[in-house]
Amino acid sequence: MDLVLRIEDIIEKNGSDFELSKLFKAFIKEYKTSLSELFKKNQGKDFLVRHTKQLDSVISLMYKTTLRRVFGNYLPMRSSIPIAIVALGSYGREQLCVHSDIDLLIVYEKVEGFHSELIIEKFFYLALDSGLKLGHRVHEVNDLFDSSNKDITIRTSLMEARFVTGSSLTWLSCSKELNRIRVHNQKEFILAKIEEAQARRKKYPNSMQPNIKESVGGLRDSNLIFWIAKTIHGITSLKDLTGVLFLDEEYKEYRAALELLFRVRSALHLIANKQEDRLLLEHIPEVSRLLGFASQQKMVTKVLEAQWRISNFTQIFVKKMVRPYITDMSNVAKFRKNRLTHGIYELEGRVYASYNLKALPLNKLLEILVSLKDKAYHFDAGFLNQLTYTKIPYPLQAKTYMLLRELFKKRHMYSFLKLFYDAGILHHLFHTFKKVLHLPQFDGYHHYPVDIHSIKCVEALENIKEPFIKKLYDEFSDDEKLLLKIVTLFHDTGKGRVQDHSEVGAKLIAPFVKKMKLKDEEVERCVTLLKQHVTMSNVAFKENIHNEKTLYKFMSNIGDVKNLKLLYVLTYADINGVGEDTYNSFN
């Protein structure tokens, strides 16, 4: 006997509410045990949509059952009962994960002759007693507008409202209120969501064990761009803005990245059998197996790449949409005064670019960076857009290498490297990064993947806090500082291969520094430093430094005092670029 017939049988026999909830509970439990098999056949958004639709049918049946209990055989037409059950949040956008809360909004209108509150109360009792993990709100239709203005969380959740069951007339009234909410105080809402996103991205930075939902480039970034687009354009799907805001190819790349995160998050929930959004080390083998990856490292690399893609897409196109709402007209004169070139401006340590400006050639953009005063900078999403979509010739021109050399000579190179990473061109400018792009390091030591770790090491080199090491660094010549910064960036680019990464890295750096026009002696120093970049820490932590033989062997590898000093500073930068709060067996 199917579920509907069994429910009717209980109602006809005047069975108890407990019997009904027990029946629903057994059905839901059986359905949840089948999700693993469903996931094998349908992953990504398709799996989430199927899961959402199944819950729609369960909730609709619960509501129908409630009405049957209240009205018996005198059940009125559903549209005539002034109640609508509405899905919110991830449930509303049909992205509900297996163990996520089911967010519901019950809206009703007070009509004489219907005891709406009683119906709603009975429905909730049935749903909760059946084991559904509900997050719910109850509002009169006329109360929605005021409630959304008092709490931004309520307003945000209403952005994704979707009708599930109940009165289509009540839903129509609700929809009118939702549109009224959407156009009210748009600027205030947009600025609040951007500020909220900035705080979240600081709290959940890039990591090799990312939070699929909250981290930089996670699902929350995807939510943000939809909320902004919905507020401004009133769209129902981000795809509706293809050809208006972004190109079809750009959207497809973003959507493919989002699809992978959907798959990973669903796998995590199924494996942990609870709400788990962190791709923790212990879950990686099983997630890789469920998703069909032969290599665990490859799977994590793809996840990190997907998060980079979503972060890049979100930053660029959120800013493109919100420009009219955040532009301060009082700054127009300041921007004109601080124009670097047509459409490019620098104001108070931040570099801006107009979205109306076509993508400039790579060398032109590098020339702009070289022309900046030597200090740390932030880069607006408009300028990030320029670097992301500039065309990069291969092989790089000799002029490009000379411009990169000028950037390396600056006291502050870190902000430029971070820009290149955010724009997705780091491996195009430095080809040795292709093998280590988004490459995780599961060694119980490093907190960041290879590319971010390398950039963090340059940041540490430029911000030395240890007085003795700072003194050593300040005594280096400009040419020595240049080669040290290059080696610091390149020191781990030999990873991701079978051979020793120090030996591979030494082979990779030589052609690059020759193109940077370093002298033969400096090229040799670069090769030696890269070959020996782990030697000092290994000897210091693992060997007997009071043994004469150990010291002779160490110095024979290093070569001379200058290399020793350079290696000392390089080792400092390497260790400080690992990341905070990372387990280190040598601590």
N, C-alpha and C positions, 0 to 999 in steps of 0.2 A: 504494500500500500504506500503511495507516495505521500509526501509531507502534507499537501493541501487536504487530501482525503482524511488523513489522520487528525488534522486540526478540526475539520468539520465533524468528525466522529466524536471528538471530545466535547465540542460545543453542543452538539445535538444531545449528548448524554448529560449535559450540564456539569461537565467536569470542572476541576478547580484550575485557578490561574497557575498553580504549581505544576500541574500536569502539562499545561501548555508551554511554560518556560522550560521544563525538563525536556520536552520534545524538541524545541528549538535548540536547546543547548547541545543535545546529542547530534543534531543535524550539523550545527556549526563546527563541533569537534571533528566530526567525520570529514567535513569539507576541508578543514585546516590540515588534516593528515594527508589529503590528496594534493596539497599545493606543491610538494616536492616533485611529484610526477608531472604536474602541469608546468612547472618551471623548466623541466627538461625539454618540453615541446615548444613552449612559448616564453621567451625571455624579454627583457627590456620593457618598453612601454606597452607592448602587446600583453604581456603577463599582468602588468598593473591594471590595464583597462579591463581585462577579463575578471580579475579579482574584484575590481570596483563594481562591475556589472552584477557579479554574483551577490555582493553585499547589498546592492540596490534592490535586487529581487527579494532578499531576506527581509530587509527593512520594510519594503512595500507590503510583504506578506504579514509582517508583524502589525503594521498599521491596519491592514484589512481585518486581521484577527481581532484587534482592539475594537474596531467599529462593530464587528459581529457580536462581540461580548456586550457592547453598550446598547446596540439597537436590536439585537436578535434578528428575527426574520423580517423586520421592518426597516431594513437598511436603506437609507436615502442614497441618491447619487453622490458619488465622492466629491464632485465639484461644488455641490451645494453645501458641504460642510466647510466652514471658513477656516480651514487649517491647511498649511503647506509644509511639507518636510523638505528641507533644503540641505544639500551637502556643502561643506565649507572646507577650506584648507586643501591639503593633498587629496582628500576624498572628493572635494569639489572639482579639482582639475584632473581627476581620474589618474592620479599618481600615488594612490594609497599603497603603502608598503605593508607587508604581511602583519607585523606586530605594531603598527602605528595606531594612534588613537583615531577613532572615527568621529570627526567633527560634524555635528548636526546643528542646524538652526531650525527651530520650530516657530513659524510665524502664524499668527491668527488674527482674526478680526472679531470683535465682540458683536454678536448677533443674538437678539432675543430668540429663545427657542432652542439654542444649542449651548450645551454646557461644555464649551471648548476646553476649559481648564481640566475638567474631569477626564476627557478623552486623552489629552496630552499626558496627564499624570499616569493613567493606566498604560499608555504606550511606553513611557519611560520605565515603568516597573517591569514590564514584560521584556524590554530590550536589555536592561541591566541584569535581571534575573537569569536571562539566557546566556550571559557571559560576554556580551558585546562590550568592548572597551570604548566607551563613549566619552566624548567631550561635547557638551551641549549647551545651547543657549535658547531661551524662550523669550520672544518679543511680540508685542502687538505690532502690526504693520506700521502704525502711526508713531511708534516709539523708536523705530530703527534709526531715523535721521539723528535724533538727539543723542542716542546711545553711541553712535559712531563718532560723533564730535567730542564726546567725553573720553574716549579710549581709542588710541590709534591701533591697538591690537584688534579691536572689533572691526574697525574700518578696513584693516588689511584683510582680515578673514572674509569679509563680505565681497572683496574683489573677485573671489573665485566661487561665488555662490552658483549652485547648479540644482535645478528642480529634480527631486527624486519621486515624490508621490504626494497625493493630497489634492487640494482644490487648485485647478489651473487659474481660476478667477483670483484667488488669494495670491497666487504666484505672480499674476499680472500686476496686481497692486504693489506687491513686494518689488518687482522689477523696476517699476517707476520710481520707487524710493531709492533703490540701489543706484539708478542713474543720477538721481538728484544728489546722492552722496558722492558719486564719482566726480562730479563737476564742481563740488563745493570746496573752497579753500585748497585748490590743487597745489599751489606753491608750498604752502605750509606742510602738506602731507608728503610731497616729494622730497623736500629738504630733510624732513624727519626720517624718512626711509633711507636716504643716503647717509645721514649721520649714523643711523643704526647699523647700516652695512659696514661702514668704516670701523666702528667699534668691534663688530663681529670679526672682521678680517684681521684685526690686530690680535684678538683673543685666540683665533684659530689660524695661525700662519701656515705656510708651506711645511710639509712634514712627510717623511717616508711612511708614516702610519696615519694617513689623513682621515679627518672626519668627513665622510662622503656628503653629509648634509650641510655642515657648518663651515668647513675650511674654505680658504681662498680658492675660488673656482669650483666650489661645491654646489649642491642643489639650491642653496639659499641665494647664490648669485643669479642662478637661473630664475628663481622666483622674483628677485628684485627687478630684473629687466621686464618681466611680464607685468608686474604691478605698475611700473612707471608707464609702460606702453598702454596698459588698460586705462590708467588715469588720464593720460593725454589724448589718446586716439580712440578709446572705447572699443578696442579690438577684443575678439574672443580667443584668438590664437596668435602667437607671435609671428607665425608664418604669414599672416595677413599683411605684414609690413615689408615683405620681400619686394624689392624693386622700388620701395618708397624710402626705407631707412637703410637697408643693406642689400647686397646682391644675393642671388639665389645660391651661388657657390659658397659664399660666406655663411649663409644660414645652414646649408647642408653640413658643412664642417662642424659648426656648433651643435647641430642636432645629432650628429654621429657621436660626438663627445658625450652629450647628455645621455644618449642611449646606453653607453657603456656604464655610466654612473648608476643608471636605473638597474642594470643587470647586477652590478656589484652590490648595491644596497640590498636588493632582494635576496641575493645569495647570503649576505651577512645575517639577515633576519632569520632565514631558514636554518642556517648553521647554528646560530646562537640560541634559536628558539625563543627569542625575545627581541625587543627593540635595541639593535646594536648597529650604530652608524659608523663606527671606527674600524678602519681596515687594519686591525691589530696583527702583529707578527704571527700569532698562533692560528689566525683564521686564513692566512694567505694560501697555504697548501690546498685547503678544501675549496676556497673560492676559485682558485686557479683550475681545479678539477671540474667544478660545476660549470665554469665558463668555457671549458675546452682549451685552456692554455697548456701547452706542453712545458713551458718554462714559467716558474713563479716570478722570476725577475722580470721577464717580458710582460707579464700581466700587470705588475706594479708600475712598470715604466709606462704602459699604455694608460693606466689610471692617472698617473701624474701628468702625462701629456694631455689627457682629456680635461683635467682641472685647469691646466695652463690655458687651453683653448677657450674654455668657458669664461675664465677670468678676463682674458684679452678681449673677447667679444663683448662681454658685459660692460667693461670699463669704457670701451670706445663708443658703443651705441647708446648706453645710458646717458653719457655726457652729451652726445649728439642730440638726444631728445630734450634734455632738460635745460639746454643753453638759454632759451628765452625766459626761463623761470629763475635763473641764478645770476644773470648778467646784471652787474652794477653799473649803470650808465654814468655814474660819477667817476668811474675809472677810465672812461674812454680816452680822455686827454692824456692820462698817464701811459696808457698802452701805446698811443701814437708816439709819445716821446721816447718810449723804450722799444721801438720797433727794430728788430735785428735785420729783417729783410721783408719783402712783401708777404704778408699773411703770417709772419712769425714774430713773436714778442717775448720779452723777458721782463717779469715784474716781480720784485721782492723774492728772488730766488726760485721762481717757477717759470718754466718755458712753456709758452702757449703756441698753438697753431690753429688757424681758421679751418673749419670743416669745408669751407667753400674752395679751399686751395687744393689743386690737384697734387697727387703724390710727387714730391720732388725727387730728383736723382739722388742716389746714395751719397755720392761725393759732396753734393751741395749740402745735404743734411749734416754730414761729418764736418764740413767747413764751418757750419753754424756752431756746432759743439766746440770745435777748436777755438773759435773766436770768443767764446764766453770767458769771463773772468775765472780765475782758478779758485773755485769754491764748490761746495756741495750744492746740488740742484734737485728740485722736484720737477716732474714733467707732467703736464696736463694731458688728458686723454686725446686731445686734438693732435698733439705732437706725437704721442704714442701711435696714433692712427697713421701719421706720415711714415714712421719707421716700419710699421707693420706691413704696409702695402707698397713701399718703395721697391722698385725692381733692382735686383742685385745681380750684376753680371758675373759670369764664371768663365775663366778664372778672374780673380780680383785684379783690378788695374794697379799699376805701380803707384799711382797717385793715392789710391785707397790705403795702401800700406803706409805711405808717408803720413797720411792724415791720422791713421791709427797710432803711429809712432808719436805724433804730437799729443794725442790724448793720453798715452801711457806716460808721457813726461810730466803731465800735470800732477799736482799734489793730490787732487781729488779725482780719482778715476772710477771709484766704486759706483757713483750714481749713474755714470754712463753705461757701465757693464750691466747694472740692474735694468736700465732702460732697454739695452739690447736683448736681455733675457725676456723681459715683459713683452717686447715686440716680436719675439720669436726669430730673431736674426743672429743670435749669438753664434750658432754653428755655421752660419753663412759667412760671417766675418772671420771666424777662427775655425777652420774646417776640422781641426783635430777634436772639436767638441761633438762631432756627429755621433760618435760611438758612445759618448757618455751623457748625451742629452736625456734628462729625466731619469738617469740611471741610479737605482737605489743601492745603498751600501748596508747590507745586513751583517754588520760585524760587531754589534753591541757597543759601538763607539761613536760612529758618525750619526748625527741627527738629521742631516740633509742629504739629498741626492748629490751626485758628483758635481753637476753644473752649479747648483746653488752654493754648495760648500766652497767651490773654487772662488766664486764671487765674494763670499763672506770672508775668505782668507785675505783677499785684496782689501776689504774693508778693515780688517784687523791690522794689516800692514800700514794702512794710512792713519790709524788711530792707536798707535802704540802707547800703552799706559805704564809699562814697566820702565822706570828711569834709566836703568843700565842699558837696556836694549834700545831705548830711544836715543841714547847718546851714541851707541854704535851706528845706528841708522843715519843719524845726522852727519856723521863723519864720512859717509860714503859720498863719492862724486856723483854728479847728475847722471853720468853714463851707468854707473853701478846701480843707482836707484832704478833706472830704467830697466836694466836687465833683470834685477831682482823682482820688480813688479810683474814682468812678463813670466818669469819662472813661477812666481806665486800663483798666477792665474792658470798656468799650464801644468802644474805639478802632478795632477791626477788624471790627465787626459789619456793616459795609457791604460786605464782601467777598462773592464768589460771585455778583456781578451784572455786567452789561456796563459800567455807569457807574463813574466813579472812586469807589473805596470810601470815601475821605475825605468826599466830598460826600454820598454816600448815608448814611454813618454820622452826619453832622451832622443830617440830616433825621430819622433814627431816634431819636437821643438826646433831642431836644427834648421830645417828648410824655412820655417816661419821667421826666425830671427835673422836669417840671411836676407830675406826679402825686406826686413825692417832695416837693412843696411847696418847691422851691428858689425864691429870689427871681428876678425878671426879669433883673437884672444877672448873677446866677450862671448862669442859663440861657444867656444870651448868651456868657458865658465858656466854658461847656461846648461850645457850638456852634463857637466860634472855635478852641478847643483841638483839637477833633476834626477840623475842617477842615484844620488846619495841623500835625497830629501827625507827619507825615513831612517837613515843611518844614525843620526844623532839621538833621536828619541829612543830607538831600539837599544843603542849602547847604554844610554843613561838609565833606562828602566829595566833592561833585561840582562845586562852583562856587568861584570865586576870592573868598575871604572878605576879601581886601585891596582889592577893588574897591568904591569908594564907592557905585556904582549898585546893586550886589548887596545891600549892607547896607541902603540906603534901601528897596529893594523888600521885603526881608525884614521890616523893622520896620513897613512900611505894612500888611503882612498880619497881623502879630501884634497890633498895636493899642497896647499899653501895657507898662510894665515888669512889672506883676503877671502879665500873660499870658506874658511872656518867662520869668519865673522858673518859673511853673507848667509851661510847655512844656519847659523845661530838665529838670525833674524827670521829667516824663512821658516824654521821649525816653530818659532813663536807664533807666526801668522797661521801656520797650518793647524796648530793645536787650538788656537783661539777661534778658528773658523769652523770648528766641529759642531758647536751648538751648546746652549745652556742645558743644565740638568740632564746630561747624557751620561749613562753609566760608563765608567772608565775603570778598568781593573788596576790601573796604576795610581788612581787617586788616593 
